[in-house]
Structure formats: structure tokens, C-alpha cells
Amino acid sequence: NIQRLNNKAEAMALRKALRGDNLCDICRLRVGSEYHEIVPRSKTIARDDLREASFAPEICSLLCRECHDKIAPTKRGIELLLECNINLYGKAKVKTALEKIPDRFRLGIEIR
């Protein structure tokens, strides 16, 4: 998906500008090469509009493969990723991006 690739490039550029690197948003040890949607693709599979909304950089993360597979899918992983994105983009932008996806597709993924 072209939009997803463009958003990944934007996310990488932002992290490089703000942090000086593209390290994993969770462990900060390895390169964050995986563009991870905080709202899982499996939840937006039948709806192209929701799929596009889930690619927004404000609700996606750059992760190393290990953190992507082991930590990101957990409740604590989701909380860590939302915290990271709030620090990068601000709470209002993350909340706005997340709320473009209806509750029933987010399944409890919320900003406190």
C-alpha cells in the first residue's frame, strides 16, 4: 500500500529529526524497521476506509522484529506504543487518529 509506505517514511523522518535515530519505539536497542499498526490489521480487514485510518503515523510505531512479535501484541505493549506516540505527536493528535476507527474495531484500545 502506497499510503502505508509514505506514512512509514514520515514516521522514520520524524523520529530521525526528534531523536536522531530510527531505533525501535519499545526497546530502543535495535533498528525499528517494522511499521506496526496499533489497531491490528485483522480488525480492519473488511473496511478499506478503516484500514487507511489505521495506517496513520500517530497510531503506528516503528519496531524491531523481536518487539513486534513479542511485546507489541500485548496489552502492555499497546500501552507503551500509545505513550511513545503521545510523546512524539501529542495526545490530541493520537486521540484524533485513534477515534477515526470506531470502538468496535479498536476492541478496547483507548487513550487514558
Steps between C-alpha positions, in 0.01 A plus 500: 500500500649830388339699784643261757849533349473879495386503862790273598744739333337793684525315832867420440578861406327632812689266730828583329431873541384482862717220639784482250436133427252241376529260790211281611231694687492234774852373571699788344782248435438375146393675179124548475439361153147364551213749456250371755135601513386530862148407386566156347444449128281202582247741651480722191529237228150539356499881491739691273417831667587362844810328364624836365418669832697233687814590298513854648847565644344624824371148571785298352844421631843406372612176661776246474380151405547364854288769670246484218448129554532473879392828659283703260202261500469508881288742701814650655658524155204700371523731801873555441444577133222748571720672762785522250275646232350751741856615577576531127175648366307631800197350669243687290640377166528140617148506646357654181668236281386217727141624514473482119468128561171411674510331844382164370809477277742624766386246760600692808802687361454838666697800617462572868 
